Amino acid sequence: MNSSRSSASTIIVIGTGIAGLASALALARKDQDVALLGPKAPLPPARADEFDPRVYAISPASQQFLVELGIWDLLPADRVMPVEAMEVFGDAASPPADAVRRMPAPSTGRVELSAWQGGLAAMAWIVESRELERALRQAVQMFNIRWIADRYAGLERHAPDAPLMLRTANHAGLPCGLAVGADGADSPLRESIGLPVTRSTYDATGLVMHLSVALPHQGRARQWFTPDGVLALLPMPDADGQPQVSMVWSMRTAKADALLAMDAATQRVAMGERLFEATGGVLGALTARTSLVGFPLALQSASQMVAPGVALVGDAAHLVHPLAGQGLNLGLGDAKALADTLATREAYRNVYDLRVLRRYQRARAEPLLAMRLATDGLYRLFDSPLAPVNWLRNAGMNVVDRLPPLKRLLVQGASGL
């Protein structure tokens, strides 16, 4: 990084979470000169029967990308759960009064999707955030990727079409050709170059906890559209000899705040009762294994994913509703697309060439728009309290459930392949 030629071709990934680690590794495997900038906090050791509260549903496309990165086999097999099927339940309602004579009796909407319908080994794999990060760190070390354990503080550019100089919290100057922002939804890099974001909140909080369940989950993910919001139960490996699921409940903020404010004992009872009612007892009694954690939900996108000498990946570029569990998958898709784009650029173009970076942005435009429209549209569809909408959405789910070709398309679309 001392010569002007080497600094002009150097890529510095800002952010050392999963998106940043995956981006750096993907670039290194494409023979790019890459370094990481960000903290390197120690990871706690894995403990039997204790699972990270934060888990991800890794799509088949993301799983294949992790295989290509050499990451997948580094994950402990006994801590990864394949999702073989998914059941989605609507919310029952009566049809509009003037349509009672013409419409069939209402019923709760339901769609069942299976991996075999799409010719897949699994619809997704549930993976702990901590174990995925641990595997990525191991691979980064194996590839001898430079890790600068400092914080980004700003950048300088002496000409519009020239390399950058990054500044760190410890006043170091780091010359580079391209800065990759993998530094989260509040991205300091994005902020420093003045890229605006469009953000809308859902007046909803994501509640997360792990639960022991009385009945086997059979490798099925289940999702309910309830009056309290969208509830998802993801299958997990057994813990302490009992079946375990991970809960994500997108709940109205006022109701979520009331639950979060309860003392532990009261909260435990209240959650058990609400969950049993919401799920109809399909998994029997549900007992909390971890404390309840909440985080605000929002839809956000940067006006551009690229600028001269800068590219954004993951949450720095976009946030979607967790309804489909696709946030990390989109970030991994960004990492792969950026590495592929830079590796296939013309030999006479620099890594900071805006024409090259715009190819990356175009490659991601369609999948990002499709996911944003799908998750936001489904949320708003099921958030409507109007009786006609309520009835129609459940009837629509039942129609979909009777059309195998459409279900196959849904499974393949959700896989990202």
Secondary structure, 3 states (H helix, E strand, C coil): CCCHHHHHHCEEEECCCHHHHHHHHHHHHCCCCEEEECCCCCCCCCECCECCCCEEEECHHHHHHHHHCCCHHHCCHHHCEEECEEEEECCCCCCCHHHCCCCCCCCCCEEEEEHHHHCCCCCEEEEEHHHHHHHHHHHHHHCCCEEECCCEEEEEECCCCCCEEEEECCCCEEEECEEEECCCCCCHHHHHCCCCEEEEEEEEEEEEEEEEECCCCCCEEEEEEECCEEEEEEEEEEECCEEEEEEEEEEEHHHHHHHHCCCHHHHHHHHHHHHHHHHCCCCCCEEECCCCEEEEEEEEEECCCEECCEEECHHHCEECCHHHCCHHHHHHHHHHHHHHHHHCCCCCCCCCCHHHHHHHHHHHHHHHHHHHHHHHHHHHHHHCCCHHHHHHHHHHHHHHHCCHHHHHHHHHHHHCC
